[in-house]
């Protein structure tokens, strides 16, 4: 993956924590910060997707249509009564 250098300013306590994590994990400071930012970005994306799905299924017409479709599918393709 292509990397790009940036300069950031961090409060000293945050930098101290990052350095402690890096030392403990035997990783570079840059890798630790990159991993943290990547996880935050993924969490935001996942939260945004969940919000869109929640908004979609808060629409009563869509929920009713999904239920009708699922019921019809199950009538035509009954699932075996398996125990997991």
Residue pairs with C-beta under 8 A, 6 or more apart in sequence:
8 33
10 18
18 29
18 32
18 33
18 36
19 29
21 27
21 32
22 28
22 29
22 31
22 32
25 32
27 35
56 62
57 63
57 66
